[in-house]
C-alpha cells in the first residue's frame, strides 16, 4: 500500500513538474548553471590575477637584488632563485582543478537539461539509457529525443574534447602518452590555445586554456537554453491544438 501510494505521489509530482515546465519553463535550472559559471569565472580571474601579481612582485625583488651582485654570478643566482613555482606548481595545479570543476558543472547541468526534456516529453527513455560518457549520452539524447538542432557538431566535439582532457588529468595523472583518446586529444591541442604536452607527454595548461574552456561551456549552455525554449513552445502549441 505504501509503495503504491508513493508511486502515485511520484506520478502526480511528475505531472505537475511537466505542466510547470511546459507552461512557464524552468528558470531555476538555467539560473543554477549560469550562477555556477559566473562563480567559476570570478574564481578563475581572481586566482590568475593573484598568481601574476605575486610572480611579478618576486621577479621585481629578484631584479633589484641581481643589481647588487657581480654580473658573473647573476646567471647562476637567477637560475637558482627564479620563482618557477608560481606557474609550474601553483598555476599548474589550479588550472587542472579548474578544468575538473568546470567539467563537473557541465555534467550536472546537462543531466538537468536531459531530465527536463524527458519530463516535458513524458518520455520513458532517459539519457542514462544511452551509451557513452555523460556528455556523449546527453548529446545523443538531446538530438534524438529532444530533436535539438543546435549546437553544431563541432561545438559539441570541442566540449567533449575538453571532457576527455579532464579524464587524462583524473584517470591518468595528467600523462597524455598512452592515455585513452590520445590521438584525438593531440588533434584538439593543435587548435585549442594554451594546452601542450612538453615534458614526458604530461599535459600543461596556460591560463588561456582555462578561459577558452570556460567560454566554450558558456556558449554551449546558451545555445542549449535557446533550444530548450523552442522545444517547450512546440509542446505547448501541440497541447493547445
C-alpha positions as CSV (number, residue, x, y, z in Angstrom):
1,X,0.0,0.0,0.0
2,X,2.8,2.4,0.9
3,X,4.7,1.6,-2.3
4,X,1.5,2.2,-4.4
5,X,0.9,5.5,-2.6
6,X,4.5,6.5,-3.2
7,X,4.3,5.7,-6.9
8,X,1.0,7.7,-7.1
9,X,2.6,10.7,-5.4
10,X,5.6,10.5,-7.7
11,X,3.4,10.4,-10.8
12,X,1.4,13.4,-9.5
13,X,4.7,15.2,-8.9
14,X,5.9,14.4,-12.4
15,X,2.7,15.6,-14.0
16,X,2.9,18.8,-12.0
17,X,6.5,19.3,-13.0
18,X,5.7,18.7,-16.6
19,X,2.9,21.3,-16.5
20,X,5.1,23.9,-14.9
21,X,7.9,23.2,-17.4
22,X,5.7,23.5,-20.4
23,X,3.7,26.5,-19.3
24,X,6.5,28.5,-17.7
25,X,9.8,26.9,-18.3
26,X,12.4,26.0,-15.6
27,X,14.3,29.2,-15.0
28,X,15.8,27.9,-11.7
29,X,17.8,25.2,-13.6
30,X,19.2,27.7,-16.1
31,X,19.9,30.1,-13.2
32,X,21.9,27.4,-11.4
33,X,24.1,26.8,-14.4
34,X,24.5,30.5,-15.1
35,X,25.5,31.3,-11.5
36,X,27.9,28.3,-11.3
37,X,29.7,29.5,-14.4
38,X,29.8,33.1,-13.1
39,X,31.3,31.9,-9.9
40,X,33.9,29.9,-11.8
41,X,34.8,32.9,-13.9
42,X,35.2,35.1,-10.9
43,X,37.4,32.3,-9.3
44,X,39.5,32.0,-12.4
45,X,40.1,35.7,-12.8
46,X,40.9,36.1,-9.1
47,X,43.4,33.3,-8.8
48,X,45.1,34.1,-12.2
49,X,45.5,37.8,-11.2
50,X,47.0,36.7,-7.8
51,X,49.5,34.4,-9.5
52,X,50.5,37.0,-12.0
53,X,50.9,39.8,-9.3
54,X,52.9,37.6,-6.9
55,X,55.2,36.4,-9.7
56,X,55.8,39.9,-10.8
57,X,56.5,41.0,-7.2
58,X,59.1,38.3,-6.7
59,X,60.7,39.0,-10.1
60,X,60.9,42.7,-9.3
61,X,62.6,41.9,-6.0
62,X,64.9,39.5,-7.7
63,X,65.9,42.0,-10.4
64,X,66.8,44.5,-7.7
65,X,69.0,42.0,-5.8
66,X,70.8,41.0,-9.0
67,X,72.0,44.5,-9.4
68,X,73.8,44.2,-6.1
69,X,75.9,41.2,-7.0
70,X,78.7,40.8,-9.7
71,X,77.4,40.2,-13.2
72,X,79.4,36.9,-13.4
73,X,77.2,35.5,-10.5
74,X,73.8,36.7,-11.7
75,X,73.1,33.9,-14.2
76,X,73.6,31.1,-11.6
77,X,71.7,33.0,-8.9
78,X,68.8,33.7,-11.2
79,X,68.6,30.1,-12.2
80,X,68.6,29.0,-8.5
81,X,66.1,31.6,-7.3
82,X,63.7,32.2,-10.2
83,X,60.1,31.9,-8.9
84,X,59.1,29.0,-11.1
85,X,56.7,27.8,-8.5
86,X,54.0,30.3,-9.4
87,X,53.4,28.9,-12.9
88,X,54.8,25.4,-12.7
89,X,53.3,24.4,-9.3
90,X,50.5,26.7,-8.2
91,X,49.4,27.6,-11.7
92,X,49.5,24.0,-12.9
93,X,47.5,22.6,-10.0
94,X,45.0,25.4,-10.1
95,X,44.3,25.1,-13.8
96,X,43.9,21.3,-13.6
97,X,41.5,21.7,-10.7
98,X,39.6,24.4,-12.6
99,X,39.1,22.2,-15.6
100,X,37.9,19.3,-13.5
101,X,35.4,21.5,-11.7
102,X,34.2,23.1,-14.9
103,X,33.5,19.7,-16.4
104,X,31.6,18.7,-13.2
105,X,29.4,21.7,-13.7
106,X,28.9,20.7,-17.3
107,X,27.9,17.1,-16.3
108,X,25.4,18.3,-13.7
109,X,23.9,20.9,-16.0
110,X,23.5,18.5,-18.9
111,X,21.9,15.9,-16.7
112,X,19.3,18.5,-15.5
113,X,18.5,19.6,-19.1
114,X,18.0,15.9,-20.1
115,X,15.7,15.4,-17.1
116,X,13.7,18.4,-18.1
117,X,13.4,17.2,-21.7
118,X,12.3,13.8,-20.5
119,X,9.7,15.4,-18.3
120,X,8.3,17.7,-20.9
121,X,8.1,14.9,-23.5
122,X,6.8,12.5,-20.9
123,X,9.3,10.0,-22.2
124,X,10.2,6.7,-20.6
125,X,13.7,7.0,-22.1
126,X,16.4,8.9,-20.3
127,X,19.9,10.0,-21.2
128,X,21.1,7.3,-18.7
129,X,19.8,4.6,-21.1
130,X,22.3,5.7,-23.8
131,X,25.9,4.6,-24.1
132,X,28.9,6.9,-23.7
133,X,30.0,9.4,-21.1
134,X,27.5,11.8,-19.5
135,X,28.3,14.4,-22.2
136,X,28.1,12.0,-25.1
137,X,24.9,10.4,-23.9
138,X,23.4,13.9,-23.3
139,X,24.3,14.9,-26.8
140,X,22.7,11.8,-28.3
141,X,19.6,12.2,-26.1
142,X,19.0,15.9,-26.9
143,X,19.5,15.3,-30.6
144,X,17.5,12.1,-30.9
145,X,14.7,12.6,-28.3
146,X,14.6,16.3,-27.9
147,X,15.2,17.0,-31.6
148,X,17.7,19.7,-30.8
149,X,19.2,21.2,-33.9
150,X,21.9,23.1,-32.2
151,X,24.7,23.5,-31.1
152,X,26.5,22.2,-34.3
153,X,28.6,19.1,-34.2
154,X,31.9,20.9,-34.0
155,X,30.8,22.7,-30.8
156,X,29.7,19.5,-29.1
157,X,33.0,17.9,-30.2
158,X,35.0,20.7,-28.6
159,X,33.3,20.4,-25.2
160,X,33.6,16.6,-25.4
161,X,37.3,17.0,-26.1
162,X,37.6,19.2,-23.0
163,X,36.0,16.3,-21.1
164,X,38.5,13.8,-22.5
165,X,41.3,16.1,-21.4
166,X,39.7,16.2,-18.0
167,X,39.8,12.4,-18.0
168,X,43.5,12.3,-18.6
169,X,44.0,14.6,-15.6
170,X,41.7,12.5,-13.3
171,X,42.4,8.9,-14.5
172,X,46.0,9.1,-16.0
173,X,47.7,11.6,-13.7
174,X,48.0,14.1,-16.5
175,X,50.1,11.9,-18.7
176,X,48.8,12.0,-22.3
177,X,51.1,9.4,-23.7
178,X,49.3,6.1,-23.7
179,X,46.1,7.6,-22.4
180,X,42.7,6.7,-23.9
181,X,41.8,9.1,-26.8
182,X,45.5,10.3,-27.0
183,X,45.3,10.8,-30.8
184,X,42.0,12.8,-30.5
185,X,43.4,15.0,-27.7
186,X,46.6,15.7,-29.7
187,X,44.5,16.8,-32.6
188,X,42.5,19.0,-30.2
189,X,45.7,20.5,-28.9
190,X,46.6,21.8,-32.4
191,X,43.5,24.1,-32.4
192,X,43.0,24.9,-28.7
193,X,45.1,27.7,-27.1
194,X,47.2,27.2,-24.0
195,X,47.4,23.4,-23.9
196,X,50.6,21.4,-24.6
197,X,52.5,18.3,-23.5
198,X,56.1,19.5,-23.5
199,X,57.7,17.2,-20.8
200,X,57.3,13.4,-20.8
201,X,53.9,13.9,-22.5
202,X,52.4,15.4,-19.4
203,X,49.6,17.9,-20.2
204,X,50.4,21.5,-19.4
205,X,47.8,24.3,-19.2
206,X,48.4,28.0,-19.6
207,X,45.8,30.4,-18.3
208,X,44.5,31.0,-21.8
209,X,43.3,27.4,-21.9
210,X,41.1,27.8,-18.9
211,X,39.4,30.9,-20.3
212,X,39.0,29.2,-23.6
213,X,37.4,26.1,-21.9
214,X,35.0,28.4,-19.9
215,X,33.9,30.3,-23.0
216,X,33.2,27.0,-24.8
217,X,31.0,25.7,-22.0
218,X,29.2,29.1,-21.6
219,X,28.4,29.1,-25.3
220,X,27.2,25.5,-25.2
221,X,24.6,26.2,-22.5
222,X,23.5,29.5,-24.1
223,X,22.6,27.5,-27.2
224,X,21.0,24.7,-25.3
225,X,18.9,27.1,-23.3
226,X,17.5,28.5,-26.6
227,X,16.8,25.0,-27.9
228,X,15.0,24.0,-24.7
229,X,12.8,27.1,-25.1
230,X,12.0,26.1,-28.7
231,X,11.0,22.6,-27.5
232,X,8.8,24.0,-24.7
233,X,7.0,26.2,-27.1
234,X,6.5,23.4,-29.6
235,X,5.0,21.1,-27.0
236,X,2.8,23.9,-25.6
237,X,1.5,24.6,-29.1
238,X,0.8,20.9,-29.6
239,X,-1.2,20.7,-26.4
240,X,-3.3,23.7,-27.4
241,X,-4.2,22.3,-30.7
